[in-house]
Amino acid sequence: MDISEKTSNDISFEDFRIQILQDYKTAFLSRTCSLLGRKEVLTGKAKFGIFGDGKELPQLAMARSFKNGDFRSGYYRDQTFMMAIGILKPKDFFHALYATTDIEKEPMSAGRQMIGHYLTPSLNEDGSWKNLIQQKNTSSDVSCTAGQMPRLLGLAQASKIYRNLKDIDASNFSENGNEIAWGTIGNASTSEGMFFETINAAGVLQVPMVISIWDDEYGISVPAKHHTTKEDISKILSGYQRTTDEKGLELLKVKGWDYTALMHAYENASDIARTEHVPVVIHVTELTQPQGHSSSGSHERYKSDDRLEWERENDCNKRFKEWILESRIASEEELELIEKEIKKEVRLAKREAWSEHLTTQLNAKRELVGLLEKTAIKSPNKVFISKIKNDLIAIDEPIKKDIATSARKAMRYLIGENTFEKQNLISWTKNYLESAQTKFSSNLYSEKESKATNVPITKPAYDENAEQVDGRMILRENFDELFKNYPEALIFGEDTGNIGDVNQGLEGLQAKYGELRIADTGIRETTIIGQGLGMALRGLRPIAEIQYLDYIFYALPTLTDDLATTLYRTKGLQKAPLIVRTRGHRLEGIWHSGSQMGGLIHLLRGMYILAPRNMTQAAGFYNTLMKSDEPALVIESLNGYRLKEPKPNNLGEFTVPIGVVETVKEGTDITLVSYGSTLRIVEQAAKELIEVGIDAEVIDAQTLLPFDINHDVLKSLEKTNRLLIIDEDVPGGCSAYLLDEIVNKQGGYKYLDSQPITLSGKAHRPAYGSDGDYFSKPNAEDIFEKAYEIMNEANPSDYPKLM
């Protein structure tokens, strides 16, 4: 639908009438889709439905002020807005409801997300950026309430960066930072910490965002009195409101059924945010939810009769229609004709979407039935295969699962047979399963040539008598080269700017590159990640610093629900190449020596997780990541900043391969695998093992996601036939993951002559002090004794029992 950017202040009455009738069509279209969508769920054609009914009018006002280049970071009830800006069509709506796996038919996620989750493509087919200035943009939604807020902060901050840093090529991303980031959220979800953290950070940063709060006085079945102090989020936020003397945010409040007031409120909010870079909150009150929270239940169960009657009378679409009639903008007959045509349009879209959704499965069903019939004729188990075939025929509207199950179960009755028909069935089944699986599992990581694992290796180069310097100096000078070579690169975090991070890895760089590129933040891990995510979605190359690994768990929801899934849930249509920098591993105390890698490697699939053993390796990883376009977590060794390392002469250029292990000591008797700070202790133990005749091979895992894509550990096991994995995570944590990768995935069990062993930290967090470290995490004696024990079990005569 064509959305005019004229405002109500500069159009004629006839133009205004056309705009109003267009808005009424969109509102009625959206509501009709919601009503029919719920019926499709109740008939079993869809699994679940959550719709935008009751929120139509304010979303129309928002759409009127939303311009090319702007970004939305929204809420799963924004279907009217998406329809109003011309991105969501009724057929798209129903394909999303049916979870169609064709990205052309279901352009929001190809069935990977439920109805109500929207996006616009940011990337071309080769993974390069589209011109985001020439289109209206929406970042891919998440279901988690308030989960969209941290990302919103970064989307808005990108405009501030583009407005104030002139050396960046902004040609595809910004016109002088004039773009607004528009956020939407339900009133109950403002109880979440993510919301308040974002509000506070936006007020501090002064970025162009407009947050709409859709307030229908409920959160699922729970009324506002259980969610919000004073039952009014505006009253709570009033302390953030700017004054003539103090910066803050602008706060507007408007009724959700008042069309003209909504239009003026959104025009005003747009002007303030776009020109002044001031965040604005629009609290939209007196909204309704005509069908309740979702298709899972009825709101009649928890709303009083008086409330239900109020909602019927104050439904925004009903009030909008009454206003149109009272203002003589259109007659009852005109509106009835519009409604009749829209109902016809939506019913047709539903039928076509369902037919298109079924076509692939029906074709596959027909092919499989034919194969089963031919296979049954030649099989002694004809009766059983024929039953599977007939059961499949009886399914009028099959899903992919029905077809896959039928084909795979038939194989059980063909064991031991060797016919042409069986081979055809096997070939068809394998192709079908591979094709179907791709529709659900592709794009977890980049599949483009630019992916990080394709970056060519450039080794560190050294002068003949290379200077030995603190590891932090290598990091600092390498970062200096990166910020010099990549104008779009910036870094921010707690203590990151003025003092150059807690370990001085950025010392002096703020003075050189300015406070926007090397920036301090408040103590607010979630929105630090949100800043980076949002800016990465808009073409910048941010590095978000979390001071210690232990604190990353305060940002974990945004990392696991949003950043790590961005490429996957958009099926490669959006990317967010954010680098998260932190430090951890062995030091002192429960909260400053984190090694909780087991949790991270399972929760952050979709990101790279890198654990360099020293600062040269860390610098190489940063260089590699800047040459690619994927998100990663880099965990520097907290006790390595003051250790001496030879200084490379090609800082900013050398790269460390991602997914490749490094053998730091060759050996013949046993393979020792570790990473990070613990690797230094493993190297020490390996030297001591030599003294008792044990020649250990030491391998640095380096990258945990992905791990050892070349299967170099397997090659080591072919030689040593023994494996010890050392890890300072808790028992069953990262060491168990590495064991599974080596023994099961790589097939290392075939070369083992001894039981593979994992040596981890204790189940508790590390206690304080050097003794706390020694008795909480693997030490050199633990490693020596465990390796010796393995060799004793294999050859007790050469290696008598130690203790």
Secondary structure, 3 states (H helix, E strand, C coil): CCCCCCCCCCCCHHHHHHHHHHHHHHHHHHHHHHHHHHHHHHCCCCCCCCCCCCCHHHHHHHHHHCCCCCEEECCCCCHHHHHHCCCCCHHHHHHHHHCCCCCCCCCCCCCCCCCCCCCCCCECCCCCECCHHHCCEECCCCCCCCCHHHHHHHHHHHHHHHHHCCCCCCCCCCCCCCCCEEEEEECHHHHCHHHHHHHHHHHHHCCCEEEEEECCCEECCEEHHHCCHHHCHHHHHHHHECCCCCCCEEEEEEECCCHHHHHHHHHHHHHHHHHHCCCEEEEEECCCCCCCCCCCCCHHHCCCHHHHHHHHHHCHHHHHHHHHHHCCCCCHHHHHHHHHHHHHHHHHHHHHHHHHHHHHHHHHHHHHHHHHHHHHHHCCCHHHHHHHHHHHHCCCCCCHHHHHHHHHHHHHHHCCCCCHHHHHHHHHHHHHHHHHHHHHHCCCCCCCCCCHHHCCCCCCCCCCCCCEEEHHHHHHHHHHHHHHHCCCEEEEECCCCCCCCCCCCCCCHHHHHCCCCEEECCCCHHHHHHHHHHHHCCCCEEEEECCCHHHHHHCHHHHHHHHCCHHHHCCCCCCCCCEEEEEECCCCCCCCCCCCHHHHHHHCCCCEEECCCCHHHHHHHHHHHHCCCCCEEEEEECCCCCCEEECCCCCCCCCCCCCCCEEEECCCCEEEEECCCHHHHHHHHHHHHHCCCCCEEEEECCEEECCCCCCHHHHHHHHHCCEEEECCCCCCCHHHHHHHHHHHHCCHHHHCCCCCEEECCCCCCCCCHHHHHHHHCCCHHHHHHHHHHHHHHHCCCCCCCCC
